[in-house]
Amino acid sequence: MIRRLPILASTILALLLFSFSNTSPLTVEQLGERLFFDPILSLDSTISCASCHIPAFAFSDTAQFSKGVGGRLGKRNAQSITNMSARSHFFFDGRAGTLEQQVLMPIQDTLEMRATPELVTRRLRSHPGYDAAFRQLFGKQGDMDLLARALAAYVRTLETPDTPFDRWMQDRPGGMEEAAVRGRQIFMNKGKCFDCHFSPDFTGDEFRNVGLYNGKNLHDTGRFAVTRDSADLGKFKVPGLRNVAVTAPYMHNGMFRTLEEVIEYYDTPDKFVHDAIARDTLLAKPLGLSVQEKSDLKFFLEALTDKQFLR
């Protein structure tokens, strides 16, 4: 609870800053930003997008499962939504193929914001500031399609390219320390991390089964629920790793609280889940990382944090 007090204050401040008192023309991105922080999109006007995607934590949540309208808990951990511009699938199960599709789903999800298209459209059109903004930007009143365009435009601004890793790659001051450089070698080779976490955002936008499905206590079927293909049973979308150090807890079910726990899991997954079904062959054997290698790997992951999230 103590961790959330500054976040609540910053959210209230953001809402005050995003008032419509400024009469200068809005951009689509600015409109999307105002809507992102506004609980008007939820059934009872208590939950905004920022309630579960907290700016200070790289737009992720600090809770294992986020609370929606009425205190209902979501089924999966709320991921960071930074660096989404180049993604080809969204959500852990990949059920959305575009950001425009993705941003509308939590608004209508009964465990999250619980609103209907009719309710949201009516509110946008009856709100003087939003009605004027949609007419100014799109030449007509707001609707769900235009809402999706505005929210998606804002999310696409949340790129985070200024990390110690980026500065090291570009030979600029403030790059990685030696331990992080060693950790990068572990990441690329012995740790096998790069096999799944590649590309500039450290995700290949693939779906992998890392061993967190056993059909018992770990029963989320992941991608299978979307495709109904048995080959997808227990597979989840590989998340990007930028800002991963500030987005705990980890995994689709938020079962790990620290990066150390995540590294321990990948080093010896059988110690955590001995009866996993169809776990990826990359994790067929323990990695055999030493204490020093685990420490260096953590330093590298921390070096993927953009300067705006450093505390």
N, C-alpha and C positions, 0 to 999 in steps of 0.2 A: 504494500500500500504506500509506503514511504517513497518508493521509486516513482510512483505515478503522480504525486503532487505537482512536481515541476512540469510534467507533461500536460496536466489539466490546465495549469496556469498559462502555458504557452499556447494551448489550443484556444482558450478564451481570448488571449491577446491577438491571436491570428484572426479570429472572427471579428474582433473590433477593427483590426487593420483592413479587413476585406469588406468593410461597409461600403455602401453605395454613395457616400457623401462626396466622393471625388467624381466630378462630372466629366473628366477626360475620357475619351473613347477607350473601350476595353478591347483586348485581343481575345481570340478564342481561348488561348492558353490561360489568360487571367480569369476569364469566366469559369473555366474548368477548375481553376484553383479555388475560387470562392465556393463553388458547388462541392468540392472535395471536403471542405471543412464545415459545411453547413448540414446540420441534422434534419433539415427540411425534407431530405430525400428518404427518411425512414418513416415507418408507420405512425409512430407517436412523437416524432421530432426529437428523439433522444440520442440517436446514433448517427454519426457521420462516417464517411470513408476513413477519416483520420482517427476515429476512435479505435480502429483495429490496425491501422497503418500509421504508426506514430512517427512523425518526422525525425525526432531526436534519435530514434533507433533504426535509421535507414528505412523508414516507412514499413517497419514490421511491428509485431506486437511482442510484449515481454511475457505474456501469459501463454501457457501451453495451448489453450483453446480460447478464442476470443468470445466475449459476451455480446450477444445481439439484443434486440428488443425484448424486454421482459426478462432479461438475464439468461436467455437460452444460450447454450454453449454450441459453438461450431464443432464440426467433426474432424477438422484438420488444422494444423498450425497455420497462422496467417504469415505468409511469406513477405519478404521485402519486395516492394514494387519499383525499386530503382533499376535502371538499366534494362528497361523493357522494350526499347525501340526496335531492337533487332531480333526479338523473340518470334518464334513461329507457332508456339503453343502456349497456353496459359492455364494456370491451376496445376496442382500436382498430377491430375489425371488427364490434362491436356484437352479438356472438354470445350475450350474456347480457342478458336483459330485466329482471332484478331483482338486487339485491345478494345475495339468498339464493342465486341461481344462480351468480353470479360468484365468491363466496368459496370454493365447493367445487371449482371447475375447476382452479386451480393445485395443489390437494392431490392430484388424480388425474392431472394432466398428467405424461407420461413424461419430459419435459424439465425438470420442476420438482420437485415433492415426491414423485411416483411412488408414492403410497400407494393402497390400495384401500379401498372402503367397509367391507369386512369387517375389514381390519386396523385402521382407525381406530376403528370401533365397538368392537372387542374391547379396544383400548387404553383408550378412554374408560371402559368399564365395569369394567376391572380396576384402574384407577387410583383409589385410595381417595378422594382429594380431588375429582376430577372426578365420580366416581360420586355422591358425596354432594351435590355442587353441582347436578347435573342433577336428582336426585331432589327436592332442596329447591325448585328453581325451576320445574320442569315436572311434578313428580309421577311421574316415571318415569326409567328409565335413558337415558343418552345414545344418540343415533343420528345419522345424517347430517343429517336434517332439523332436529334440535334444535341440532346444531353450526352449521348454516347460520344459524339464527336468532340464536345467540349472537354469532358473528363479525360478521354484518351489523349487529347492534345496536351493537357496538363501533365499526365503521367509520362508522356514522351520527353518532357523537359527534365525529368529526374535522372539524368545521366551523371555519373560520378567518375570522371577520368583523372582526378588529381590525387593519387595515392603515392606512398613511398615506392611501390612497385613501378608505377608509371614513370616517376621521376628517375628511378634507377635505369629503366629501359631507355629513357631519353637522355641519359647522362646529365641530369640536372641536379642542382643542390637539393638536399633533403631526401635522398633516395634510401634504399634499404640498408640496414645494418648487416654486418657480416653473418650473424646468425640467421637472418632471413634469407640471405643469399644461399647459405648452405641448405636451408629449408626448401628453397626452390628446387634444388637438385633432388632432394627426397621426393618432393611433389611430382617432379617430372619422371623420375625413374623408380626407385625402390618402393615408394609409397603407392605407385600406380594411379595416383590421383588424376594425372593428366589424361589418362585413357577415357575418362568421362567428363572431366572438367577442363575442356579446351576452349578455344576461341578467345577474343579479347575480354569477354565477360565470364570466362571460365565455366561455360556450359556448352555442350554440343546440341542442346535442345533435343536430347534423346530420352528414351524411357528405359530405366534399368531396375532390376530387382536386386537390391543390395542385402536382402536377407531379413527384411522386417515384415515378412508374411509367413505365418505358419497355420493359418486356418483356425486357430484357437484363440489365444489371448491377443494375437496380432492378426486381425481378420479383415482389415481394410484391403480390398482386392485391387485398388489403384486403377491403372489404365484399363484393366479388364472390364470394369463397370461401364466404360464408354464404348469399347470396341467389341466386347463379348468374345474376344479371341483368347483362347486358353493360353496362348503363348505370352499374353500380356498380364497374366495373373501375378499380382504382387509387384508389378512394375510401377514406378513413379517417375515423373519428369525430373531430370537432373537439374537442380537449381544452380543459378550463377553464384559465384563465391565472392564477388565484390561486396565489401562491407560485412562479410560474414561474422567478423569478430563482435559486432554490435547487434546481431539479430537473434541471439539466443531466446528461447530454446530451439533445438535443432531436430531435423527429420520431419516427415509429414505429420507425425503424431506428437512432436515436441517432447520425445522421451529423454533426450539428453540435454542437460542444463549448461554444459560447458564444452568448449572446443577440445579440452583434454579428454572428455568422455567420448566425443566423436572419434578422435584419433585412436583411442583405445579400442573402440568398436571395430574400426576398419583393420586394426592390427590383428585382432583375434576375435572375429565375430562369433565364433562358436561359444565363447565364454558368456555372451549375452543372449544369443538365440541359437540353441543347439539343434532345433528341429525346423529350421527354415525350409520353405518349399521353393525349389527352382532358383536358388540364389545364384547370382552371376558367377561365372567361372573365374572372373578376376579375383574373387574372394574365396576361392576353393581352399587355399592354404593360408596360414598366418603369414603376415608380412615380415615378421621378425625385426621390427624396428627397435633400436636401442633407446634408452632413456634420453640420450642427447639428441638422437634423430627426431624423436617425438617433440622435444622442446624446440628444435630448430624449425620443424614443420609448423608448429603453432606460431612461431615468430613470422614465418612467411605469410600465413593466413591473416595475421594481424596487419601485415604490410599492405593488404588489399583494401584498407579502410580509407575512404576519401577524407580529406582534411576537415570537411564540414561536420563530420561525425566524431571527431577526436575530442576527448574530454580529459 
